[in-house]
Amino acid sequence: MMNWMETRLVRKKAVEKTVCTNCGKIVNENSWYYREEGVGFHLHSLIARNYCEECYKKHGENVLIKTQQSF
């Protein structure tokens, strides 16, 4: 049985253009987006996923859960 990293979504302001992992939309600089943040795993920032506000509003934390289950 595989154990998942404990993660959560954190609202951040884009410093540069970012792509939504869920829908592929570009999040422009100075726009809000949600970044997956790992708890207790120092390399997690290298593989963290980003979500635009529209996907977060539509799916919430379920976006993160759905994406993890598809691996």
C-alpha positions in Angstrom: 0.0 0.0 0.0 1.4 3.4 -1.0 1.4 6.3 1.6 0.7 9.8 0.2 2.5 12.8 1.4 0.3 15.0 3.6 -0.4 18.1 1.5 -2.7 21.1 1.5 -3.4 24.0 -0.8 -2.1 27.5 0.0 -3.3 30.7 -1.7 -0.4 32.7 -3.1 0.2 35.6 -5.4 2.1 34.8 -8.6 5.6 36.3 -8.9 5.8 35.1 -12.5 3.5 33.3 -15.0 2.4 30.0 -13.7 0.4 27.2 -15.4 -2.6 25.5 -13.7 -1.9 21.8 -13.3 -5.6 21.0 -13.7 -6.8 23.0 -16.7 -3.6 24.4 -18.2 -4.7 28.0 -17.9 -1.9 30.6 -17.4 -1.9 32.4 -14.1 -0.4 35.9 -14.8 2.0 37.7 -12.6 0.3 39.4 -9.5 -2.8 37.1 -9.9 -3.9 34.7 -7.1 -3.5 30.9 -7.4 -3.3 27.9 -5.1 -0.1 26.0 -4.6 0.2 22.5 -3.2 2.3 22.6 0.0 3.9 19.5 1.4 4.1 18.8 5.1 7.2 17.1 6.3 8.9 16.6 2.9 11.7 19.0 2.0 11.9 18.2 -1.7 8.2 18.6 -2.2 8.6 22.2 -3.5 10.2 20.7 -6.7 7.1 18.7 -7.6 4.3 20.9 -6.1 1.2 21.4 -8.3 -0.4 24.8 -8.9 -4.1 25.5 -9.4 -5.9 28.7 -10.8 -8.6 30.3 -8.7 -11.3 29.1 -11.1 -10.3 25.4 -10.6 -10.0 25.9 -6.8 -13.5 27.5 -6.6 -15.0 24.8 -8.8 -13.3 21.8 -7.1 -11.7 22.9 -3.9 -9.4 20.4 -2.1 -11.0 17.7 -4.3 -8.7 18.8 -7.1 -5.7 17.8 -5.0 -7.3 14.5 -3.9 -8.3 13.6 -7.5 -4.9 14.4 -8.9 -3.2 12.2 -6.2 -5.5 9.3 -6.9 -4.7 9.3 -10.6 -1.0 8.4 -10.1 
